[in-house]
Amino acid sequence: MDTPKIIIADDESDLRKTINKFISERLHVDIYEASNGYEALKLLKEKGCDLMLLDYKMPGISGLEVLKETKKLTPDAFIFVITKWDSPEVSKEVEAQGAEYIPKPLSLKVLLGKIQEKLTSINKYHPKVP
């Protein structure tokens, strides 16, 4: 089985852990957590990535900069930018970089559905069977 790699990059530790637990209980995936953009890029270079859940606003390097660098290093990676900055400008900016915009608060079930869809498209969707 080709296990998909997911990076969750968000400065909110509780949100990272909640998303990680929710996804890993339902899918066979390798999940890596980053508390800032620098950690996300380090993980990307060390581990690779099929899908990234990326906060827009983080300390240090912004989510937008991480998005741009990720697209350079791993052009095929799917990126969901998750943010409480719910604005048309941010949405357009994110989508122009080839990512999908998801405003906070987010529904974990909706997020899981989006992840399933993306992983299915690259033949890496492996659900856990209860």
N, C-alpha and C positions, 0 to 999 in steps of 0.2 A: 504494500500500500504506500502510495506517495503522499505522505502526511503534509498537509498545508501548513505554512508558517504565517502566523498573525502577530503583528506588533501593535500593542495598545500604548499609545503615547498621550498621556494626559497628566497634568500636574496635580489632579485630584486623586489621591491614593485610593480612597474608598470607591470611587467610580471605576477606576482601573480594576480593582479586585472584584467588584460586583460583576462587571462585564466578563472578566476572565472566568469566574466561577460559572456564570450562566452559560457561556459558550462551551467551556470544557466539559460541562456535565452533559451536553447534547451532541457534541461533535468530536471526532478524533482529529485533533489539531495540536500543533506546538504553538504555545502562546508565550510571547515575551513582553515584559512591561518596561516602559520607559517613563520617567517622571519629568523629562524635558526633551527638547529637540535634539540636543547633543547626544543624549543617551539613545534616542530613536535612530539617529544616523549611525551611531556606533554599532547598534544591534543589526541594522540593515546591512552594514558592511561585513559583519562577522557571521550572521546567521542566514541572511537573505530574507525575502518576504514575498508572500503571495498577496497578502491583504494587510492594509494598515488602517487602524482606527486612530485618527489624529485630531487632537484638540487644536483649535485655531489660535488661541491665545495662551502662550506658556512663557515662563520666565526664560531669559536668555535668547535663544533663537526661536523665531515665531513658527507656528504651524505652517504658514504659507511658505516660508523658506525651506522647511523640511519637505513639504510637498514638492517644491521645485527640484530640490536635490534628489529626492526619491525617484521622481520621474526621469531624471538624468541617469541615475545608477540602475534603476529597475523599471524600465518603461512599461512593462506589462503588469506591474503591481496594481491592484485595485486599492483605491484610497477613499475612505469615508472621512470627511472633515466634520467633526462634531463640535458644535459651539453654541454658547448662549447668546452670541452676537447675531441675533436673528434680523438680518437686513438684506434687502435685494442686492446691494453693492457687494457684500461679502459673498453671497451666493453666486453671483456672476463671476467674481474673481476666482473663486474655488473651481467652478465648473469650467472656466477658461483654461485652467491648468490641468484639466482632465480628471478631476475628482468629483465625488458626489457629496453634496452638502446636506447635513442632517442637524437641525436645530435641537438644542437641549431645552427642556428635559426630553429625553428620548425614551421610546418604548423598546424594552429589550426584545420583545417578540417581533416587532417590526425590524429591528436591527438584525436579529437572527435570520429572518426571512431574506433580507438583503444579502447577508453573508452566504446563506445557502445558495441563492441565485448565482452569485459571483463564482463560488467554488464549483458549482455544477457546470458552469460554462467552461471551466478549465479541467474538468474531470477529476476534481479533488474534493468532492463532497462525500464525506464519510460519516454518516450519522451513527451515534451510539444507540444500540437497541437495548431497551430496558429488560 
